[in-house]
């Protein structure tokens, strides 16, 4: 019986992590997740934060309150720029910080401990070094007395620097944790980036609710409120105007968040699967080919399905506009105009009705068009092309 069992063949490639992490599919997914994260963050910032509650405005209010400038230079905070350009340098800083944290995650525990200890010591020296030296000199020259004003003034720059860095890190938290999660293979980092973005969107939506916004007074007036329901659609497909610019921005944020999540978690999931394989299977050409097929399929599905999601969402939100254009072309514009001005297609639940109409039509088409068979043919064509 043992003579009939042939050993598994070994190829030049393997599924060891040091080799698999350099494979082009894995690197492509990580780069795709990074681009989606940065694009999503910039879309959120340009839609809700710039000119409303961005960090430069907060820095300006703090400076006017304390009567002095913060230690961070204007080129670093983006205060000397306008619009979205204020976030270019901070985003670069966030990417670099997240990359260093990801690189540190792959070091040995001893190196990590040394780096953390060195960081703590450096922060103590920067924040309290001058104060300690100055106070010690005061004790030597003047005896046991309370710290003088000159000694206490040495704490001003470190405290303001720490405050500035905390504020800037708070704004860049999705970028820092997201980059750490992508390149450091941390599920927690990816979850933190998504969770913080959703938390911000939820809090912003609550604060911009008319009743709550009115109670905030001058602070509420600074918040960007999106009129996404009653404005006229300007973006569409096939000659139909389906959604407004603000609605398309929200759709784009959701799609980019899904791309970031699927790509980042996909890399972690595939690497975990390869890590748990037996050592004999990691060099088996069949397992290597299977991993290639899985990664290629993940890339195809990420691009195709999420593109279809964006298109389907746009059509669902503007489906009533498509119906009205079709009806106006058949029966004239008077009846279509009366329906278009009805409250059901203007207020919030009008979008829900439009989406339900779209889902109903697609459900009816299922009895006519075999969607699963069509998609099977599409996947088969991709497989044959390989």
C-alpha positions in Angstrom: 0.0 0.0 0.0 2.8 2.5 0.8 4.5 1.8 -2.5 1.3 3.0 -4.4 1.5 6.5 -2.7 3.6 8.9 -4.7 5.1 11.9 -3.0 3.8 15.4 -3.8 5.7 17.2 -6.6 7.6 20.4 -5.7 7.9 23.4 -7.9 10.1 26.5 -8.0 7.3 28.6 -6.4 5.9 28.0 -3.0 3.2 29.4 -0.6 5.6 30.4 2.1 4.7 33.9 3.4 8.1 35.4 2.5 7.4 34.4 -1.1 3.7 34.9 -1.3 3.8 38.5 0.1 5.9 39.5 -2.9 3.5 37.9 -5.4 2.0 40.5 -7.8 -1.6 39.7 -6.9 -1.0 40.3 -3.2 0.9 43.5 -3.9 -1.8 44.6 -6.3 -4.5 44.1 -3.7 -2.5 46.0 -1.1 -1.9 48.9 -3.5 -5.6 48.9 -4.5 -6.6 49.0 -0.9 -4.2 51.8 -0.2 -5.5 53.9 -3.1 -9.1 53.2 -2.1 -8.4 54.3 1.5 -6.7 57.5 0.5 -9.4 58.3 -2.2 -12.2 57.5 0.3 -10.6 59.8 2.9 -10.1 62.6 0.5 -13.7 62.2 -0.7 -15.0 62.4 2.9 -12.8 65.4 3.6 -13.8 67.3 0.4 -17.5 66.6 1.1 -17.8 67.3 4.8 -14.6 68.7 6.3 -12.9 71.3 4.0 -14.1 74.8 4.7 -16.3 73.5 7.5 -14.4 71.8 10.4 -10.9 71.1 9.0 -7.9 71.1 11.2 -6.6 74.5 10.0 -9.7 76.2 11.3 -9.3 74.5 14.6 -5.7 75.5 14.8 -6.6 79.1 14.0 -9.2 79.2 16.8 -6.7 77.8 19.3 -4.1 80.3 18.2 -6.5 83.2 18.6 -7.6 81.9 22.0 -4.1 81.5 23.5 -2.6 84.5 21.7 0.4 82.6 20.2 1.2 80.5 17.2 1.3 76.7 17.4 4.7 75.0 16.9 3.7 73.1 13.7 4.8 74.9 10.6 2.2 76.0 8.1 3.6 73.9 5.3 3.1 70.8 7.5 -0.5 71.6 8.6 -1.5 73.0 5.2 -2.7 76.3 6.6 -1.0 78.2 3.8 -3.1 76.3 1.1 -6.7 76.4 0.1 -9.4 73.7 -0.2 -8.4 70.0 -0.4 -4.7 71.0 -0.8 -4.6 71.6 3.0 -4.7 67.8 3.5 -2.0 66.8 1.0 1.0 67.0 3.4 -0.9 65.7 6.5 -2.1 62.7 4.4 1.5 62.0 3.4 2.5 62.2 7.1 -0.3 59.8 8.0 0.8 57.3 5.3 4.4 57.5 6.5 3.4 57.0 10.1 1.1 54.1 9.3 3.9 52.5 7.2 6.4 52.7 10.0 3.9 51.1 12.4 3.3 48.3 9.8 7.0 47.8 9.5 7.4 47.7 13.2 4.7 45.0 13.5 7.0 42.5 11.5 10.0 43.0 13.8 10.9 40.7 16.6 9.3 41.5 20.1 12.8 42.5 21.4 13.2 45.1 18.6 9.6 46.3 19.1 10.2 46.8 22.8 13.4 48.8 22.2 11.7 51.0 19.6 8.8 51.7 22.0 11.1 52.4 24.9 13.2 54.7 22.7 10.1 56.6 21.6 8.9 57.0 25.2 12.3 58.3 26.3 12.5 60.7 23.4 9.0 62.1 24.1 9.9 62.6 27.8 13.1 64.4 26.9 11.3 66.6 24.3 8.4 67.4 26.6 10.0 67.7 30.0 13.8 67.8 29.4 14.2 71.6 29.5 11.9 71.9 32.4 13.7 69.3 34.5 17.1 70.8 33.7 15.9 74.4 34.4 14.2 73.4 37.7 17.3 71.5 38.9 19.5 74.5 38.2 17.0 76.7 40.1 17.1 74.3 43.1 20.9 74.4 43.0 21.2 78.2 42.8 18.1 79.3 44.8 17.4 76.4 47.1 14.1 74.5 47.5 11.5 76.8 45.9 8.6 76.4 43.5 9.3 76.5 39.8 9.7 80.1 38.6 7.9 81.6 35.6 10.9 81.2 33.4 11.1 77.5 34.2 7.4 77.0 33.7 7.5 78.8 30.4 9.7 76.0 29.0 6.7 73.8 29.2 4.7 76.0 26.8 6.3 74.7 23.5 6.2 71.0 24.4 2.6 71.2 25.5 1.5 73.1 22.4 3.4 70.7 20.2 1.8 67.7 21.9 -1.7 69.3 21.5 -1.0 70.0 17.8 0.2 66.5 17.1 -2.9 65.0 18.9 -5.3 67.1 16.9 -3.5 66.2 13.6 -3.4 62.5 14.5 -7.1 62.6 15.3 -7.9 63.9 11.8 -5.6 61.3 10.3 -6.7 58.3 12.3 -8.4 56.5 9.4 -5.2 56.9 7.2 -2.8 55.8 10.0 -4.8 52.8 11.1 -5.8 51.8 7.6 -2.2 51.8 6.3 -1.1 49.8 9.3 -3.9 47.3 8.7 -3.1 46.9 4.9 0.6 46.6 5.1 0.9 45.3 8.6 -1.8 42.6 8.0 -3.9 43.8 10.9 -7.6 43.2 10.9 -7.9 45.5 13.9 -6.3 48.4 11.9 -8.7 47.9 8.9 -11.7 47.7 11.3 -10.5 50.9 13.1 -10.2 52.8 9.8 -13.7 51.7 8.7 -15.3 52.2 12.1 -13.9 55.7 12.6 -15.1 56.8 9.1 -18.6 55.4 9.7 -18.6 57.0 13.2 -17.7 60.4 11.7 -20.4 60.1 9.0 -23.0 59.1 11.6 -22.2 61.9 14.1 -22.1 64.4 11.2 -25.5 63.3 10.0 -26.9 63.6 13.5 -25.4 67.1 14.1 -26.6 68.4 10.7 -30.2 67.3 11.4 -32.2 70.6 11.2 -33.5 70.4 14.8 -30.1 69.6 16.3 -28.2 72.0 14.0 -30.5 74.9 15.1 -29.6 74.2 18.7 -25.8 74.4 18.0 -26.0 78.1 17.0 -22.9 79.5 15.3 -21.1 76.1 15.6 -23.9 74.4 13.7 -23.6 76.9 10.9 -20.0 75.8 10.2 -21.1 72.2 9.5 -21.7 71.3 5.8 -25.3 70.3 5.2 -25.9 68.3 2.0 -29.2 69.0 0.2 -29.2 65.7 -1.6 -32.9 65.1 -2.0 -34.5 68.1 -3.6 -31.7 69.2 -5.9 -31.7 68.4 -9.6 -29.8 65.3 -10.8 -26.8 66.1 -13.0 -24.9 62.7 -13.2 -26.3 59.7 -15.0 -25.9 57.0 -17.6 -27.1 56.4 -21.1 -28.5 59.9 -21.4 -30.5 59.8 -18.1 -29.7 62.1 -15.2 -29.9 59.8 -12.2 -28.2 61.3 -9.1 -26.9 64.6 -7.8 -23.3 65.4 -7.3 -23.7 65.0 -3.5 -25.5 61.7 -4.0 -22.7 60.4 -6.3 -20.1 61.5 -3.7 -21.9 59.4 -1.1 -22.1 56.4 -3.5 -18.4 56.8 -4.3 -17.5 56.9 -0.6 -19.4 53.7 0.0 -17.9 51.9 -3.0 -14.3 52.9 -2.0 -15.0 51.7 1.5 -16.0 48.3 0.2 -13.0 48.2 -2.1 -10.7 49.0 0.8 -12.4 46.5 3.1 -12.5 43.6 0.5 -8.9 44.1 -0.7 -7.4 44.5 2.8 -9.3 41.6 4.3 -8.8 39.5 1.2 -5.0 39.8 1.6 -5.1 38.9 5.2 -7.5 36.0 4.6 -5.5 34.5 1.8 -2.2 34.8 3.7 -3.7 33.2 6.7 -4.9 30.3 4.6 -1.4 29.8 3.1 0.2 30.0 6.6 -2.0 27.2 7.9 -1.3 24.8 5.1 1.0 21.8 5.9 4.6 22.3 4.9 4.3 19.6 2.2 1.4 21.5 0.5 3.1 24.8 0.4 5.5 23.6 -2.4 2.8 21.6 -4.2 2.3 23.1 -7.7 -1.4 22.3 -7.5 -1.8 24.3 -4.4 0.2 27.1 -5.9 -2.0 27.1 -9.0 -5.1 27.1 -6.9 -3.9 30.1 -4.9 -3.2 31.9 -8.2 -6.8 31.2 -9.4 -8.3 32.4 -6.1 -6.3 35.6 -6.2 -7.1 36.3 -9.8 -10.8 35.6 -9.2 -10.7 38.0 -6.2 -9.3 40.8 -8.3 -11.8 40.2 -11.1 -14.8 40.1 -8.6 -13.5 43.2 -6.8 -13.5 45.2 -10.0 -16.6 43.8 -11.7 -19.0 43.4 -8.8 -18.2 46.8 -7.2 -18.5 48.6 -10.6 -21.9 46.9 -11.0 -22.8 48.0 -7.5 -22.1 51.7 -8.3 -24.1 51.5 -11.5 -27.0 49.6 -9.9 -27.1 52.1 -7.0 -27.2 55.1 -9.3 -30.0 53.5 -11.4 -31.9 52.6 -8.2 -31.8 56.1 -6.8 -32.8 57.7 -10.1 -35.1 55.0 -11.4 -38.1 57.2 -11.2 -36.3 59.7 -13.5 -35.8 57.0 -16.0 -39.4 56.0 -15.9 -40.6 59.6 -16.2 -38.3 60.2 -19.2 -39.7 57.1 -20.9 -43.3 58.0 -20.1 -42.8 61.6 -21.3 -41.5 60.3 -24.5 -44.5 58.0 -25.0 -47.5 59.9 -23.5 -46.3 63.5 -23.5 -44.7 65.6 -20.8 -47.8 66.9 -19.0 -48.6 63.7 -17.0 -44.9 63.0 -16.4 -44.4 66.5 -15.1 -47.3 66.1 -12.7 -45.9 62.9 -11.3 -42.4 64.3 -11.1 -43.7 67.2 -8.9 -45.5 64.8 -6.6 -44.2 64.6 -3.0 -43.5 60.9 -3.2 -40.6 61.5 -5.6 -39.3 64.5 -3.9 -38.9 63.7 -0.2 -36.6 61.1 1.4 -39.0 58.2 1.0 -39.3 59.0 -2.7 -35.8 57.6 -3.1 -36.9 54.5 -1.2 -39.9 54.1 -3.5 -37.6 54.5 -6.6 -35.2 51.9 -5.3 -38.0 49.4 -4.6 -39.4 50.0 -8.1 -35.9 49.1 -9.5 -35.7 46.0 -7.3 -39.1 44.9 -8.4 -38.3 45.3 -12.1 -35.0 43.4 -11.7 -36.9 40.6 -9.8 -39.3 40.3 -12.7 -36.5 40.2 -15.2 -35.1 37.2 -13.3 -37.9 35.1 -14.8 -36.9 36.2 -18.3 -33.1 36.6 -18.1 -31.2 33.7 -16.4 -28.7 35.9 -14.5 -26.8 33.0 -13.0 -26.3 31.4 -16.4 -25.2 34.7 -17.9 -22.7 35.3 -15.1 -21.4 31.7 -15.5 -20.7 32.3 -19.2 -18.9 35.5 -18.3 -16.7 33.7 -15.7 -16.1 30.8 -18.2 -14.9 33.3 -20.8 -12.4 34.8 -18.3 -11.2 31.3 -17.4 -10.6 30.4 -21.1 -8.7 33.6 -21.7 -6.2 32.6 -19.0 
